[in-house]
């Protein structure tokens, strides 16, 4: 029988998140991992109708199965993480939806859902980022050290078309009528995403990007540049025209950042665009509830023309 993941209502913009704690059993060791409940549709036993993938797809792909009239790819999370799973009992399967794709992940089991704040989740230091790019943060939950997984990276490895990439050349220039670049404050906890977004936005000289690692850093940057603008007798738009932010970030998430910006008299007119794998038809109301001016699912970079049009309209109205 399928299990629902949560019946707890979580208010948007409070900087809280519900983490589903799961585990992978290895020889003599149990590793604990976490995923955002918002990405999990349900938890089921290993499907009886699972079929093995073609030889070319063997590896982290454990199989394919039909789920609610959709053919779903089953990724063995242990293999993707480079672990050797030991089966001590029947495994569980997480059915997930993000990047507008339904995917399944095979795990040894799940424990429970924890409601925490993003402030409690610690980003990886530089050393750990180099050790594992599959993990975005870490938190201690009931004496277990739980590593938050970057599931987007797994499906991007499976289907490179779902990955945000720097241009290989030959991209179509964006029509641009402003007499200066648009100044973007970009927040994302992924070094790779920050790097590639900066390249894509700045490639034709129409945008300049200041990148930070989470919502807290973005908020502090806004506060600091506003003070600098006041001291110089200039405008905040001399530093920032628009905020582009991920949602899931240690410290402060994008929803909370957006809510704080829209509730602050000094920042409320700064447009905020959410750019996240969590932008789906089921979840788009969350961004609307905190006043986001736009929402785009990774890796959809049509947001570039959206941001251009938004700032052009704003400057013409000024």
C-alpha positions as semicolon CSV with decimal commas, in nm:
position;residue;x (nm);y (nm);z (nm)
1;X;0,000;0,000;0,000
2;X;0,128;0,344;-0,089
3;X;0,215;0,570;0,199
4;X;0,152;0,945;0,201
5;X;0,457;1,147;0,291
6;X;0,305;1,412;0,515
7;X;-0,024;1,544;0,638
8;X;0,134;1,842;0,811
9;X;0,055;2,182;0,663
10;X;0,370;2,389;0,630
11;X;0,325;2,764;0,593
12;X;0,531;2,915;0,313
13;X;0,793;3,177;0,390
14;X;0,868;3,077;0,751
15;X;1,212;2,937;0,659
16;X;1,091;2,594;0,770
17;X;1,122;2,274;0,572
18;X;1,006;1,916;0,617
19;X;1,286;1,666;0,567
20;X;1,215;1,300;0,495
21;X;1,490;1,100;0,664
22;X;1,591;0,785;0,479
23;X;1,875;0,541;0,514
24;X;2,101;0,310;0,318
25;X;2,230;-0,002;0,492
26;X;2,590;-0,097;0,423
27;X;2,801;-0,371;0,577
28;X;2,818;-0,276;0,946
29;X;2,696;0,079;0,886
30;X;2,373;0,269;0,827
31;X;2,402;0,601;0,646
32;X;2,129;0,861;0,693
33;X;2,018;1,101;0,422
34;X;1,745;1,358;0,379
35;X;1,526;1,493;0,099
36;X;1,274;1,773;0,094
37;X;0,923;1,632;0,149
38;X;0,796;1,874;-0,117
39;X;0,972;1,659;-0,378
40;X;0,821;1,329;-0,260
41;X;0,484;1,220;-0,396
42;X;0,465;0,889;-0,209
43;X;0,659;0,595;-0,067
44;X;0,591;0,245;-0,199
45;X;0,739;-0,107;-0,186
46;X;0,956;-0,215;-0,477
47;X;0,707;-0,255;-0,765
48;X;0,633;-0,609;-0,878
49;X;0,611;-0,492;-1,237
50;X;0,967;-0,357;-1,239
51;X;1,168;-0,456;-1,544
52;X;1,544;-0,441;-1,586
53;X;1,683;-0,156;-1,796
54;X;1,863;-0,214;-2,125
55;X;2,230;-0,303;-2,086
56;X;2,330;0,048;-2,194
57;X;2,143;0,195;-1,898
58;X;2,269;-0,040;-1,628
59;X;2,447;0,112;-1,332
60;X;2,251;0,348;-1,112
61;X;1,930;0,266;-1,304
62;X;1,774;-0,029;-1,124
63;X;1,480;-0,065;-1,359
64;X;1,164;0,077;-1,512
65;X;0,806;0,036;-1,395
66;X;0,457;0,161;-1,463
67;X;0,323;0,395;-1,196
68;X;-0,016;0,562;-1,237
69;X;0,003;0,523;-1,615
70;X;0,355;0,666;-1,637
71;X;0,676;0,477;-1,710
72;X;0,908;0,574;-1,424
73;X;1,285;0,527;-1,404
74;X;1,406;0,370;-1,077
75;X;1,746;0,499;-0,962
76;X;1,939;0,296;-0,705
77;X;2,043;0,569;-0,463
78;X;2,321;0,356;-0,311
79;X;2,490;0,300;-0,647
80;X;2,461;0,669;-0,735
81;X;2,630;0,757;-0,405
82;X;2,902;0,498;-0,461
83;X;2,780;0,279;-0,173
84;X;2,736;-0,097;-0,150
85;X;2,388;-0,158;-0,015
86;X;2,320;-0,464;0,201
87;X;1,960;-0,587;0,193
88;X;1,845;-0,682;0,541
89;X;1,476;-0,630;0,463
90;X;1,258;-0,527;0,168
91;X;1,356;-0,190;0,027
92;X;1,139;0,119;-0,020
93;X;1,092;0,333;-0,328
94;X;1,047;0,711;-0,317
95;X;0,831;0,850;-0,598
96;X;0,945;1,208;-0,655
97;X;0,854;1,501;-0,876
98;X;1,086;1,793;-0,945
99;X;1,227;1,960;-1,257
100;X;0,880;1,868;-1,390
101;X;0,989;1,503;-1,404
102;X;0,860;1,204;-1,206
103;X;1,148;0,982;-1,090
104;X;1,182;0,697;-0,837
105;X;1,467;0,628;-0,596
106;X;1,547;0,292;-0,435
107;X;1,650;0,316;-0,066
108;X;1,694;0,071;0,219
109;X;1,419;0,237;0,419
110;X;1,277;0,557;0,567
111;X;1,251;0,666;0,929
112;X;1,031;0,973;0,968
113;X;0,963;1,331;0,866
114;X;1,133;1,612;1,058
115;X;1,021;1,974;1,056
116;X;1,330;2,194;1,084
117;X;1,442;2,540;0,979
118;X;1,689;2,604;0,701
119;X;1,893;2,788;0,963
120;X;1,959;2,450;1,129
121;X;2,095;2,301;0,806
122;X;2,463;2,371;0,764
123;X;2,617;2,419;0,421
124;X;2,920;2,209;0,333
125;X;3,259;2,369;0,370
126;X;3,493;2,389;0,074
127;X;3,662;2,058;0,156
128;X;3,336;1,863;0,180
129;X;3,205;2,022;-0,140
130;X;3,506;1,876;-0,319
131;X;3,455;1,534;-0,155
132;X;3,088;1,497;-0,251
133;X;2,885;1,708;-0,491
134;X;2,581;1,486;-0,423
135;X;2,521;1,656;-0,086
136;X;2,400;2,013;-0,035
137;X;2,396;2,036;0,346
138;X;2,406;1,848;0,673
139;X;2,194;1,848;0,988
140;X;2,191;1,646;1,312
141;X;1,850;1,488;1,372
142;X;1,799;1,282;1,688
143;X;2,173;1,206;1,709
144;X;2,188;1,101;1,344
145;X;2,405;1,303;1,109
146;X;2,178;1,345;0,806
147;X;2,313;1,453;0,467
148;X;2,074;1,641;0,239
149;X;2,088;1,498;-0,111
150;X;2,103;1,685;-0,440
151;X;1,859;1,462;-0,628
152;X;1,858;1,705;-0,920
153;X;2,218;1,607;-0,988
154;X;2,118;1,241;-1,013
155;X;1,854;1,298;-1,279
156;X;2,080;1,544;-1,460
157;X;2,341;1,269;-1,485
158;X;2,073;1,037;-1,617
159;X;1,938;1,295;-1,863
160;X;2,185;1,578;-1,941
161;X;1,902;1,779;-2,101
162;X;1,774;1,844;-1,747
163;X;2,103;2,000;-1,636
164;X;2,175;2,373;-1,646
165;X;2,489;2,405;-1,855
166;X;2,718;2,684;-1,960
167;X;2,680;2,759;-2,332
168;X;2,898;2,570;-2,576
169;X;2,882;2,862;-2,819
170;X;2,643;2,977;-3,084
171;X;2,361;3,084;-2,850
172;X;2,101;3,323;-2,990
173;X;2,158;3,682;-2,865
174;X;1,879;3,830;-2,654
175;X;1,721;4,144;-2,799
176;X;1,799;4,422;-2,557
177;X;1,691;4,788;-2,555
178;X;1,829;4,916;-2,224
179;X;2,133;5,144;-2,222
180;X;2,298;4,952;-1,938
181;X;2,318;4,593;-1,810
182;X;2,056;4,462;-1,568
183;X;2,210;4,408;-1,224
184;X;2,116;4,066;-1,087
185;X;2,164;3,937;-0,733
186;X;2,168;3,557;-0,767
187;X;2,137;3,317;-0,471
188;X;2,197;2,943;-0,508
189;X;2,376;2,692;-0,286
190;X;2,528;2,509;-0,585
191;X;2,867;2,630;-0,707
192;X;2,798;2,475;-1,046
193;X;2,460;2,647;-1,085
194;X;2,601;2,983;-0,975
195;X;2,887;2,951;-1,223
196;X;2,667;2,847;-1,515
197;X;2,396;3,106;-1,447
198;X;2,658;3,380;-1,436
199;X;2,803;3,267;-1,771
200;X;2,462;3,241;-1,937
201;X;2,343;3,581;-1,811
202;X;2,665;3,770;-1,874
203;X;2,760;3,615;-2,209
204;X;2,610;3,898;-2,420
205;X;2,675;4,183;-2,178
206;X;2,307;4,239;-2,100
207;X;2,331;4,132;-1,734
208;X;2,584;4,164;-1,456
209;X;2,560;3,911;-1,174
210;X;2,656;3,917;-0,808
211;X;2,639;3,560;-0,676
212;X;2,584;3,441;-0,318
213;X;2,539;3,098;-0,161
214;X;2,205;3,130;0,018
215;X;1,917;3,358;0,109
216;X;2,085;3,491;0,422
217;X;2,385;3,611;0,222
218;X;2,150;3,767;-0,032
219;X;1,956;3,953;0,239
220;X;2,278;4,080;0,401
221;X;2,401;4,198;0,062
222;X;2,080;4,395;0,004
223;X;2,106;4,558;0,347
224;X;2,471;4,651;0,292
225;X;2,427;4,797;-0,058
226;X;2,123;4,996;0,052
227;X;2,334;5,155;0,326
228;X;2,606;5,225;0,071
229;X;2,351;5,375;-0,169
230;X;2,217;5,604;0,106
231;X;2,569;5,712;0,198
232;X;2,644;5,795;-0,166
233;X;2,309;5,960;-0,229
234;X;2,239;5,706;-0,503
235;X;1,970;5,447;-0,570
236;X;1,948;5,080;-0,471
237;X;1,908;5,004;-0,844
238;X;2,265;5,126;-0,892
239;X;2,357;4,797;-0,723
240;X;2,061;4,559;-0,769
241;X;1,777;4,559;-1,023
242;X;1,639;4,212;-0,957
243;X;1,687;3,912;-0,728
244;X;1,709;3,564;-0,880
245;X;1,695;3,292;-0,617
246;X;1,686;2,919;-0,567
247;X;1,436;2,789;-0,309
248;X;1,621;2,514;-0,120
249;X;1,923;2,666;0,053
250;X;2,085;2,621;0,395
251;X;2,058;2,923;0,624
252;X;1,763;3,093;0,454
253;X;1,550;2,952;0,174
254;X;1,422;3,141;-0,128
255;X;1,064;3,161;-0,006
256;X;1,169;3,329;0,318
257;X;1,406;3,561;0,132
258;X;1,127;3,664;-0,105
259;X;0,883;3,721;0,181
260;X;1,133;3,938;0,371
261;X;1,205;4,146;0,061
262;X;0,837;4,201;-0,017
263;X;0,753;4,290;0,344
264;X;1,038;4,541;0,383
265;X;0,939;4,895;0,274
266;X;1,291;4,966;0,151
267;X;1,305;4,654;-0,070
268;X;0,944;4,573;-0,162
269;X;0,978;4,716;-0,514
270;X;1,277;4,493;-0,597
271;X;1,151;4,215;-0,828
272;X;1,216;3,859;-0,710
273;X;1,227;3,561;-0,947
274;X;1,233;3,205;-0,812
275;X;1,450;2,959;-1,008
276;X;1,419;2,611;-0,865
277;X;1,344;2,246;-0,936
278;X;1,047;2,288;-0,700
279;X;0,853;2,505;-0,945
280;X;0,571;2,272;-1,047
281;X;0,198;2,315;-1,107
282;X;0,134;2,168;-0,762
283;X;0,376;2,400;-0,583
284;X;0,360;2,725;-0,780
285;X;0,108;2,865;-0,531
286;X;0,384;2,873;-0,268
287;X;0,581;3,130;-0,463
288;X;0,268;3,330;-0,530
289;X;0,190;3,340;-0,158
290;X;0,520;3,516;-0,080
291;X;0,487;3,766;-0,365
292;X;0,733;3,627;-0,621
293;X;0,729;3,825;-0,947
294;X;0,819;3,518;-1,153
295;X;0,881;3,145;-1,113
296;X;1,087;2,922;-1,342
297;X;1,180;2,557;-1,310
298;X;1,544;2,464;-1,362
299;X;1,692;2,450;-1,621
300;X;1,444;2,681;-1,805
301;X;1,645;2,989;-1,898
302;X;1,356;3,165;-2,068
303;X;1,371;3,362;-1,744
304;X;1,632;3,583;-1,917
305;X;1,375;3,745;-2,147
306;X;1,126;3,758;-1,859
307;X;1,373;3,951;-1,641
308;X;1,457;4,182;-1,931
309;X;1,091;4,262;-1,993
310;X;1,023;4,308;-1,621
311;X;1,305;4,558;-1,573
312;X;1,229;4,743;-1,898
313;X;0,870;4,797;-1,783
314;X;0,986;4,905;-1,439
315;X;1,237;5,159;-1,573
316;X;0,986;5,303;-1,822
317;X;0,733;5,350;-1,541
318;X;0,984;5,526;-1,316
